[in-house]
């Protein structure tokens, strides 16, 4: 039985021995593949870092939590929205930790928030290149995968943004690499333990979404491992244990910690992380039944809702297509082709990544709860890997008419699909869709006949085909990177007609500036910031307001804790009216800012959500006199009642 020996370098990658010289140190030339690899990583860094500060705080909800973590280690550990520790964000805290450490070291700025995300993007490209290169034995196949990932528009969006998805993607890729190395290795158990531990950390980044890759990873090891079935089962159980340990240590601490001395678990209705995991962030996302959410989803196949239509073709639609779908049809075709035509290592890698792609894509397509197009960055590594693995496997077998035909068909299909996607924004580089179509169809015909062409000419044909296939997503990625993105639901590419697609799109409850809304951060003014900073050291919270996004802008402006009543949606029962009244009586809160964004609230009003936050707003308005600062209503909670 043929085995994979991933611990040994492929012969094709080995450096040739330098020719002997007489008394002089031999000069080592840089191989083209090495130079291209360095250029790829450098270019990815430029794409993800250039003009990064123009996005400001990006998602101010997470930016405020990172600022809080930089001020308080307790807030850091729990992922609290504010340094005083009133409530956490609605995710585990791991994605916040790199940002919080960066802010602690370099100070609070847009760059200190966002540079860690860009570096995660460069790291993700490097890991994918390593995986595909090791599977194929070709540095060029690895570079193709890396370039396809780097220029996926939604990747260019999320690796320049401070949502948890950047770290989630990197950790899942690391787990995929470890799982690939485990197959056929004498150190299989070590690699599987590493992969399981990385998936556990991915859970601490974005809970159950991290486990969508598990079926593909487990099935691949079960099918392709070279040890006995008994040992395979034991290895998989050990990897599962490592995954549980990687996630469980933090969960156990939070569950055992007295609730009265830690922040409230944001996003839950019972102050319980497990409820958050399996409810609001878990099965509720699939069914649409999310307690404390802003609303349900699309229902059955083709159904409509505030989160878009569900169904088999959801990822190809207007909302998602421009961000992720450019190579999706090709990835499905070429992933299957890699399983058919590839050598054993290629089959293993294709099984891993195709399993990742199919399960995750199916989940995103049919989930009826909260869904945003930027979630699809989790598909980008799998799509890029399947395209590179399948294209390499078929190109190596281009003497076969079947292999050449499948490759040629894919080359024709992908530019045709790019034409459709580009036509959705018909005013965006109108010449590009025609050029892509012409190049693509010409290259497809030549690819089918590549077995009859000289090697150099065949290489030129392959290069032209790649240009036709990758031109569309690359242009969209550059457009995405050159556009500032803020708010809770950024989108990739130029604005498209229909859907929630373009940059700057808002959702119900959103607003620009002022007190903010459910999905947009508040914007403070000089006068308001000055007011909030008056005698700020005497209070745990310089202010309170409904909704975490409304609190975030004021907190980032003052760098002091602002209590986000009700958490992200303004619907969490924290604090209760009695708890808030006690905090006010104890002199812990200075001001209350009206008009925060929450369920049932709105800009310009008292805000208020489903429970205690509405009662708090009503009590404050009935108890304390109001003043207006730059159009914002503020109540001094230390004044005369």
C-alpha positions in Angstrom: 0.0 0.0 0.0 1.3 3.4 -1.0 1.7 5.8 2.0 2.3 9.5 2.3 5.6 10.5 3.8 4.9 14.1 4.6 7.8 14.4 7.0 10.3 14.2 4.0 10.5 16.9 1.4 9.5 16.1 -2.1 12.4 15.5 -4.5 11.1 18.3 -6.7 11.5 20.8 -3.9 15.1 19.9 -3.0 17.9 22.3 -3.8 20.4 21.1 -6.3 23.9 20.7 -5.1 26.0 23.7 -6.2 28.7 23.0 -8.7 32.2 22.9 -7.1 34.3 26.0 -7.5 37.9 26.6 -7.1 38.5 28.4 -3.7 35.4 30.5 -3.9 32.1 30.3 -1.9 29.4 29.2 -4.4 26.7 31.7 -5.1 23.2 30.3 -4.4 20.6 31.6 -6.9 17.0 32.1 -5.8 14.7 29.6 -7.4 11.8 31.1 -9.3 9.3 29.3 -7.1 10.9 30.7 -4.0 10.9 34.2 -5.4 7.2 33.8 -6.4 6.3 32.6 -2.9 8.0 35.6 -1.3 6.2 37.9 -3.8 2.9 36.2 -3.0 3.2 36.8 0.7 4.5 40.3 0.3 1.7 41.1 -2.2 -0.9 39.7 0.2 0.5 41.8 3.0 0.2 44.9 0.8 -3.3 44.1 -0.2 -4.4 43.5 3.4 -2.5 46.4 4.9 -2.7 49.2 2.4 -4.9 52.0 3.7 -6.0 49.9 6.6 -6.6 52.8 8.9 -9.3 54.3 6.6 -11.8 51.8 8.1 -11.5 53.5 11.5 -12.7 51.1 14.2 -14.3 48.8 11.6 -16.7 46.9 13.8 -16.8 49.1 16.9 -18.6 46.4 18.9 -15.4 44.3 18.9 -13.1 47.3 18.9 -14.6 48.4 22.2 -14.2 45.0 23.7 -10.5 44.9 22.6 -10.0 48.3 24.2 -11.6 47.0 27.4 -9.3 44.0 27.4 -6.3 46.2 27.1 -7.3 48.0 30.3 -8.4 45.1 32.4 -7.1 41.5 32.5 -10.5 40.3 33.8 -12.3 41.9 30.9 -9.6 40.4 28.7 -10.2 36.9 29.9 -14.0 37.0 29.7 -14.2 39.1 26.6 -16.2 41.9 28.3 -17.5 44.8 26.3 -16.3 47.2 28.9 -13.3 47.3 31.3 -15.7 47.5 34.3 -17.0 44.1 33.3 -20.8 44.5 33.0 -21.4 42.1 30.1 -19.4 40.1 27.5 -19.6 40.1 23.7 -21.8 37.4 22.3 -18.8 35.2 21.3 -16.0 33.5 23.2 -13.0 35.9 23.7 -10.1 34.3 21.7 -10.4 36.6 18.7 -10.3 39.6 21.0 -7.1 38.6 22.6 -4.6 39.4 19.8 -6.3 42.8 19.3 -6.3 43.6 23.1 -2.7 42.7 23.4 -1.8 44.8 20.4 -3.7 47.8 21.9 -2.0 47.2 25.3 1.4 47.3 23.6 0.9 49.9 20.9 -1.9 52.0 22.2 -5.5 52.4 21.0 -5.7 53.0 17.2 -7.3 51.6 14.1 -4.0 50.1 13.1 -3.4 48.3 16.4 -6.9 46.8 16.0 -6.6 45.7 12.4 -3.0 44.8 11.7 -3.3 41.5 13.7 -6.2 40.6 11.3 -4.1 41.3 8.2 -1.2 39.2 9.6 -3.7 36.4 10.1 -4.6 36.6 6.5 -0.9 36.4 5.4 -0.5 33.4 7.7 -3.6 31.7 6.3 -2.1 32.1 2.8 1.2 30.6 3.9 -0.5 27.6 5.6 -2.6 26.8 2.5 0.4 27.1 0.2 2.3 24.6 2.5 -0.6 22.2 2.5 -1.2 22.1 -1.3 2.5 22.1 -2.1 3.1 19.1 0.2 0.1 17.3 -1.4 1.1 17.8 -5.0 4.9 18.0 -4.7 4.7 21.2 -6.7 5.4 24.7 -5.4 3.4 26.2 -8.3 0.2 24.4 -7.2 0.7 25.7 -3.7 1.2 29.2 -5.1 -2.0 28.9 -7.1 -4.0 28.0 -4.0 -2.4 30.8 -2.0 -3.1 33.4 -4.7 -6.7 32.2 -5.1 -7.3 32.6 -1.3 -5.6 36.0 -1.1 -7.7 37.4 -3.9 -11.0 36.0 -2.8 -13.0 39.2 -2.3 -14.6 38.2 1.0 -11.1 37.3 2.3 -9.8 40.7 1.3 -12.7 42.1 3.4 -12.4 40.0 6.5 -8.6 40.0 6.8 -8.9 43.8 7.0 -11.7 43.7 9.5 -11.9 42.9 13.3 -14.6 40.3 13.4 -13.7 36.8 14.7 -13.7 35.3 11.2 -10.0 36.0 10.4 -8.7 34.0 13.4 -11.3 31.3 12.8 -10.1 30.8 9.2 -6.5 30.6 10.3 -7.1 28.1 13.0 -9.3 25.8 10.8 -6.5 25.9 8.2 -4.0 25.0 10.7 -6.2 22.0 11.8 -6.5 21.0 8.1 -2.7 21.0 7.7 -2.2 19.0 10.8 -4.9 16.5 9.7 -3.2 16.1 6.3 0.2 15.5 7.9 -1.3 12.9 10.2 -2.3 10.6 7.3 0.5 8.2 6.6 2.9 9.8 9.2 4.7 7.8 11.8 3.7 10.7 14.1 0.1 10.6 13.2 -1.2 10.9 16.8 0.9 14.0 17.4 -0.5 15.7 14.3 -4.1 14.7 15.2 -3.7 16.0 18.7 -2.4 19.3 17.3 -5.3 19.5 14.8 -7.9 18.7 17.6 -6.3 21.4 19.8 -6.5 24.0 17.1 -10.2 23.2 16.4 -10.8 23.6 20.2 -9.2 27.1 19.9 -11.4 27.7 16.9 -14.4 27.0 19.0 -13.2 29.6 21.5 -13.2 32.0 18.5 -16.7 31.4 17.0 -18.2 28.4 18.8 -19.9 25.7 16.8 -19.0 27.0 13.3 -15.5 25.7 14.0 -16.8 22.2 13.9 -18.3 22.3 10.4 -14.9 21.0 9.1 -15.0 18.0 11.4 -16.9 15.5 9.2 -14.4 16.0 6.3 -11.4 15.7 8.6 -12.6 12.6 10.4 -13.8 10.8 7.3 -10.5 11.5 5.5 -8.4 10.1 8.3 -10.7 7.1 8.7 -10.5 6.3 5.0 -6.9 7.1 4.1 -4.9 6.4 7.3 -2.4 3.5 6.9 -2.8 2.1 10.4 -5.3 -0.5 11.5 -8.9 0.4 12.0 -8.6 -0.1 15.7 -5.7 2.5 15.9 -7.6 4.8 13.5 -10.5 4.9 15.9 -8.2 5.4 18.9 -6.4 8.3 17.1 -9.7 10.0 16.3 -11.0 9.6 19.8 -7.7 11.1 21.1 -8.0 14.0 18.7 -11.6 14.6 19.9 -10.3 14.7 23.4 -7.7 17.3 22.4 -10.4 19.4 20.8 -12.5 19.2 23.9 -9.5 20.2 26.0 -8.6 23.0 23.7 -12.0 24.5 24.1 -13.1 23.1 27.5 -10.6 24.7 29.8 -12.0 28.2 29.2 -15.6 27.0 29.2 -15.1 25.1 32.5 -13.6 28.2 34.2 -16.5 30.4 33.1 -19.1 27.8 34.2 -17.5 27.3 37.6 -16.8 31.0 38.2 -19.4 32.6 40.5 -21.8 34.6 38.2 -21.9 37.5 40.7 -18.2 38.2 40.2 -17.9 37.9 36.5 -19.5 39.8 33.5 -22.9 38.7 32.3 -22.6 36.3 29.3 -23.8 38.4 26.4 -26.2 36.9 24.0 -27.7 34.5 26.5 -30.9 34.9 28.4 -29.8 33.0 31.5 -26.2 34.2 32.0 -24.9 30.9 30.8 -22.3 30.2 28.2 -23.6 26.8 27.2 -27.0 28.3 26.5 -25.3 30.9 24.3 -23.4 28.2 22.5 -26.3 25.9 21.7 -29.0 28.5 21.5 -28.3 32.0 20.0 -25.0 31.0 18.5 -25.9 27.3 17.8 -29.0 25.5 16.7 -30.9 28.8 16.7 -28.8 29.9 13.7 -30.0 26.8 11.8 -33.7 26.9 12.7 -34.2 30.7 13.0 -35.5 30.3 16.6 -33.0 32.5 18.4 -34.1 33.9 21.7 -33.0 37.4 22.1 -32.2 37.8 18.4 -33.4 40.6 16.1 -35.6 38.2 14.1 -35.9 34.9 12.4 -34.7 33.8 9.0 -35.8 32.6 5.7 -37.7 29.4 6.5 -37.6 26.6 4.0 -35.8 26.3 0.7 -36.3 29.5 -1.3 -38.0 31.2 1.6 -37.4 34.8 2.3 -36.7 36.6 5.5 -34.6 39.5 6.8 -31.5 37.3 6.5 -32.1 36.5 2.8 -33.5 33.6 0.9 -32.3 30.1 1.8 -31.8 27.3 -0.6 -29.4 25.4 -2.8 -28.3 28.4 -4.8 -28.1 30.9 -1.9 -24.3 31.3 -2.2 -24.6 32.1 -5.9 -27.1 34.9 -5.4 -26.6 38.7 -5.3 -25.8 38.8 -1.6 -23.0 36.3 -1.7 -21.9 35.8 -5.3 -19.5 38.7 -5.6 -17.7 37.8 -2.3 -17.2 34.1 -2.6 -18.8 32.4 -5.6 -16.3 33.2 -8.4 -14.5 29.8 -8.1 -17.2 27.9 -6.3 -18.5 25.8 -9.3 -14.9 25.2 -10.4 -14.0 24.0 -6.9 -16.8 21.4 -6.8 -15.8 20.1 -10.2 -12.0 20.1 -9.6 -12.3 18.8 -6.1 -14.1 15.7 -7.4 -11.5 15.5 -10.3 -8.7 15.6 -7.8 -10.2 12.6 -6.0 -10.3 10.8 -9.3 -7.1 11.8 -11.1 -4.8 12.8 -8.3 -2.0 10.8 -6.6 -2.7 9.5 -3.2 -1.5 12.6 -1.3 -3.7 14.8 -3.6 -6.7 12.6 -2.9 -6.1 13.0 0.8 -5.9 16.8 0.6 -8.9 16.9 -1.8 -11.0 14.8 0.6 -10.2 17.1 3.5 -11.0 20.3 1.7 -13.9 19.0 -0.3 -15.5 17.8 2.9 -14.9 21.2 4.5 -16.4 22.9 1.4 -19.6 20.8 1.0 -20.6 20.7 4.7 -20.0 24.4 5.3 -21.6 25.5 2.1 -24.7 23.3 2.8 -25.0 24.8 6.3 -24.7 28.4 5.0 -27.2 27.7 2.2 -30.0 26.4 4.4 -29.5 28.0 7.8 -32.7 30.1 8.6 -31.3 32.2 11.4 -28.9 35.1 11.5 -26.7 35.0 8.5 -24.3 37.5 6.9 -22.5 37.2 3.6 -19.1 37.7 5.3 -19.5 34.3 7.0 -18.4 32.8 3.7 -14.8 33.6 4.2 -14.8 30.2 6.0 -15.3 28.7 2.5 -12.4 30.5 0.8 -9.5 28.2 1.8 -11.5 25.1 0.8 -12.4 26.6 -2.6 -8.9 27.7 -3.3 -7.4 24.3 -2.3 -9.9 22.3 -4.4 -9.3 24.5 -7.5 -5.5 24.1 -7.2 -5.5 20.4 -6.4 -7.9 19.5 -9.2 -6.3 21.8 -11.8 -2.8 20.3 -11.0 -4.0 16.7 -11.1 -5.8 17.2 -14.4 -2.9 19.1 -15.9 -0.5 16.3 -15.0 -2.8 13.9 -16.9 -3.6 16.2 -19.8 -2.5 13.4 -22.2 -5.9 11.9 -21.3 -8.7 13.3 -23.4 -11.1 13.0 -20.5 -8.8 14.9 -18.1 -8.1 17.6 -20.7 -11.8 17.8 -21.5 -12.8 18.3 -17.8 -10.1 20.9 -17.3 -11.1 22.7 -20.5 -14.8 22.7 -19.5 -13.9 24.1 -16.1 -11.8 26.8 -17.7 -14.7 27.8 -20.0 -17.3 27.6 -17.2 -15.5 29.8 -14.7 -15.0 32.9 -17.0 -18.6 32.5 -18.2 -19.7 32.6 -14.5 -17.4 35.6 -13.9 -19.2 37.4 -16.8 -22.5 36.8 -14.9 -21.1 38.1 -11.6 -19.4 41.1 -13.3 -22.6 41.9 -15.1 -24.4 42.4 -11.8 -22.4 45.6 -11.4 -22.5 46.6 -15.0 -20.9 50.0 -14.4 -17.8 48.4 -12.8 -14.9 48.0 -15.3 -17.3 47.2 -18.1 -14.4 46.1 -20.4 -13.4 43.4 -17.9 -16.3 41.0 -18.4 -15.8 40.9 -22.1 -12.0 40.4 -21.8 -12.5 37.6 -19.3 -15.0 35.8 -21.6 -12.9 36.0 -24.7 -9.7 34.9 -22.9 -11.5 32.2 -21.1 -13.1 30.5 -24.1 -10.0 30.8 -26.2 -7.9 29.3 -23.3 -10.4 26.5 -22.8 -10.1 25.3 -26.4 -6.3 25.4 -26.2 -6.3 23.6 -22.8 -8.3 20.7 -24.4 -5.6 20.4 -27.1 -2.7 21.1 -24.7 -1.4 17.6 -25.1 -0.4 18.3 -28.7 1.4 21.6 -27.9 5.1 22.1 -27.1 5.8 22.3 -23.4 6.6 26.1 -23.5 3.4 26.8 -25.4 1.4 24.7 -23.1 2.7 26.7 -20.2 1.6 29.9 -21.9 -1.8 28.5 -22.4 -2.0 27.6 -18.7 -1.0 31.1 -17.7 -3.7 32.7 -20.0 -6.3 30.3 -18.5 -5.4 31.3 -15.0 -5.6 35.0 -15.9 -9.1 34.5 -17.3 -10.2 32.5 -14.3 -8.7 34.8 -11.6 -9.1 38.3 -13.1 -12.7 38.8 -11.9 -12.2 37.9 -8.2 -8.8 39.7 -8.2 -10.4 42.9 -9.4 -13.2 42.6 -6.8 -10.6 41.9 -4.1 -8.6 45.1 -5.0 -11.9 47.1 -5.0 -12.8 45.6 -1.6 -9.4 46.5 -0.1 -9.5 50.0 -1.4 -13.0 50.7 0.2 -13.3 51.6 3.9 -15.7 49.3 5.8 -17.4 49.9 9.1 -20.4 48.5 11.0 -21.5 45.0 11.9 -22.3 43.6 8.4 -19.6 44.6 5.9 -19.8 43.3 2.4 -17.2 42.6 -0.3 -16.8 44.1 -3.8 -18.4 47.2 -5.4 -22.1 47.8 -4.5 -24.4 45.5 -6.4 -28.0 45.9 -7.3 -30.4 44.3 -4.8 -29.6 42.3 -1.6 -27.6 43.5 1.3 -24.6 43.6 -1.0 -22.6 46.7 -1.2 -20.3 48.6 1.1 -22.3 51.0 3.2 -25.4 49.0 3.2 -27.4 49.2 6.5 -29.8 46.9 8.3 -33.0 47.8 10.1 -32.1 49.8 13.2 -28.9 51.1 11.8 -27.9 54.7 11.5 -25.1 57.0 10.7 -23.4 58.9 13.5 -25.2 60.2 16.6 -26.3 57.6 19.1 -25.9 54.8 16.6 -28.2 51.9 16.1 -28.5 48.1 16.5 -25.8 47.4 14.0 -23.9 50.7 13.8 -21.6 52.2 16.4 -22.2 55.6 18.0 -20.2 58.7 17.1 -19.3 61.0 19.9 -18.6 64.7 19.5 -16.0 66.8 21.2 -18.5 68.4 23.6 -20.1 65.1 24.5 -16.7 63.4 25.0 -15.7 66.3 27.3 -18.8 66.0 29.3 -18.4 62.2 29.8 -14.8 62.7 30.9 -15.7 65.1 33.7 -14.5 63.5 37.0 -14.3 60.2 35.1 -12.0 58.6 37.6 -14.8 58.7 40.2 -17.0 56.3 38.4 -16.9 52.7 37.2 -18.9 53.7 34.1 -18.8 57.2 32.8 -22.1 56.5 31.1 -24.7 53.8 30.3 -26.8 53.4 27.1 -28.9 50.7 25.5 -27.1 48.4 23.2 -23.4 47.5 22.9 -22.9 49.3 19.6 -24.3 52.5 21.0 -22.0 52.2 24.0 -19.0 51.3 21.8 -18.4 54.7 20.1 -18.5 56.6 23.3 -16.2 54.1 25.0 -13.7 54.3 22.2 -13.8 58.1 22.2 -13.3 58.4 26.0 -11.3 55.2 26.6 -13.5 54.8 29.7 -16.1 52.2 30.4 -19.6 52.7 29.1 -22.2 50.2 30.2 -23.9 48.5 27.2 -27.4 47.8 28.7 -28.9 44.7 27.1 -25.7 43.7 25.2 -25.5 43.6 21.4 -29.2 43.4 20.7 -30.2 45.4 23.7 -32.3 42.4 24.7 -30.2 40.6 27.2 -31.6 40.9 30.8 -28.5 42.6 32.1 -28.6 44.6 34.2 -32.1 44.4 35.7 -33.8 47.6 36.7 -33.0 46.8 40.4 -29.3 46.2 39.6 -29.1 49.4 37.6 -30.8 51.4 40.3 -28.4 49.9 42.9 -25.4 50.9 40.7 -26.8 54.4 40.4 -27.4 54.6 44.1 -23.8 53.5 44.8 -22.5 56.3 42.5 -21.0 53.9 39.9 -22.6 55.4 36.8 -22.4 59.1 35.9 -24.6 59.6 32.8 -27.3 57.8 30.9 -27.3 58.5 27.1 -30.8 58.1 25.5 -31.5 56.8 22.1 -29.4 53.7 22.1 -30.1 50.9 19.6 -31.9 47.8 20.8 -34.8 45.6 19.9 -37.9 47.8 19.6 -35.8 50.9 20.0 -34.7 53.4 17.5 -32.6 56.5 16.9 -33.8 59.6 18.5 -36.0 57.9 21.0 -35.4 56.3 24.4 -34.4 53.1 22.8 -35.3 50.2 24.9 -35.7 46.5 24.1 -37.6 43.6 25.2 -37.1 43.7 29.0 -35.1 45.4 31.6 -33.5 47.9 29.3 -36.9 49.4 28.4 -37.7 49.7 32.2 -34.4 51.3 32.8 -35.0 53.9 30.0 -38.4 54.7 31.4 -37.2 55.0 35.0 -34.3 57.3 34.0 -36.6 59.6 32.0 -39.1 59.8 34.8 -36.5 60.3 37.5 -33.7 62.6 36.2 -33.8 65.9 34.2 -32.5 65.7 30.7 -30.0 67.9 28.9 -29.1 68.0 25.2 -25.5 67.9 23.9 -25.0 68.1 20.2 -28.5 66.7 19.6 -28.0 63.8 22.0 -30.2 63.5 25.2 -28.1 62.9 28.3 -29.2 62.4 31.9 -26.9 63.1 34.9 -27.5 60.2 37.2 -25.7 61.9 40.1 -27.9 65.0 39.9 -31.1 65.7 41.9 -33.8 63.1 41.2 
